[in-house]
Amino acid sequence: MPTTYTIPKATAFVLTTVATDPDSDPLTYCWEEMDPSKLGNGVTVSNIGNTTSGATFRSFLPTTSPTRYFPKLSTVLSGSVKNAFDFEAASIRARTTNFRVTVRDNKAGGQAQSAFQNQEIVVGTADAFTVSTANGAAGSPVDITWVVSGTTASPYNVASVKIDYTTDGGATWSVLKASVPNNGTASVTFPETVGASTPYVRVSAIGNVFYALNKVTLTAPLATDETAK
């Protein structure tokens, strides 16, 4: 059985599975929350993310990616962990949630095969894990700060985090620090080639599935005077 992860409330997370096919057929993946609503306590647009039962993440069509962001990465990049239009919301209530990934081999002209795996995610009592905005110059040290929210302790057990950034809305990520202590602050240096820009920096739990991100405002690298004096 997969490891059960405990994450803070109102915090985004990402799930990834690993699957192979002996015939090298193209695989598709579908992550879904498997939490039925209880009678009289249904999940609606108005209370999504604020219930102790029922699913707060809708099902989407299968994709070729084994990874799904909860909620969509575009929602988190917009500064929220809830999008009522998409019917997705990180829970603000402590509770246990259950997910399932279904993998299909989509064999053409033959008997298609499928498999599934369940994943339990416990939303604990800790407040949201968040990252603050930051400012600095490309090519110079920039302080990144985040709210640890007690996640170094059990049941979160996140002693270290990874810090990376994106300049293309999350299509690609570049690592700034592969591992730093989860103490709420780290100094990183963006490449000078990033220039004057507003990348997103992400702090991800190592050994867990939750993360947070925010925007960094960078100025162009500081000019240097190479004239001999």
Steps between C-alpha positions, in 0.01 A plus 500: 500500500621855429616718787228705666597866500381766743488855366404838651158655448439730201818378333553381143646158429601288202469126441706293257486130420746269325374245247652294220358292217691195367371569148593868514139600433422867564372541855245748628440598861196619689527624860165526682384566854292210633313660790122472474284759673305401808123543510418858592862615466549533126778705343383807310669794331436710811657258751767326292816459705311555824353155564619192687358260241445489127738575215640850451687417180307411187596233249660606173560305181806271493829652384840369395659648812534283814484817711202703616511825693232554767363753422612579143841666487342797320275557802796503740697731268206741516544521878225264618449139601131508408323536167126455533454511122725193464348352818838460664607612846767410751328410825494755782368229733703221659384175342603185317473497121537214254625505144531243223709498185380286211757409234393374158719360223261601218613208286392555143320207335536279804376445852568816697626459855463723804625511856441725797665602827351679801669784688396637839567865580432622854437872545642579842437781746797717400422829327592560136855456376566822305780688323543878518564728205862606452705764321858518381735507206576217261849370566500614864381322817125524566342397831205262463278464806213265577268411787613161628177455696640224720568265209839387628320305772291183483275417319636721217868410552645744250856576608606639161350671197592554136492845342451546126358763268315542171499781247244340266196446718604162631577327169861455613672534837863571586649400835648771720561283808461123484469480879502754782375478860128561542561795733313772311781682319765438236722714282490417129653654188307518173716486186592836350336384177160518671544878498221738597207263541240360738560125534311281744703333771374172647583337832421127499504256789761225466349168604147637480268625225412859592647823368445875482615770261499874447629765263848651512566842348850517355692792356771463237847398622697777659730669245874480558761751392786311340705816423838493669547785742 
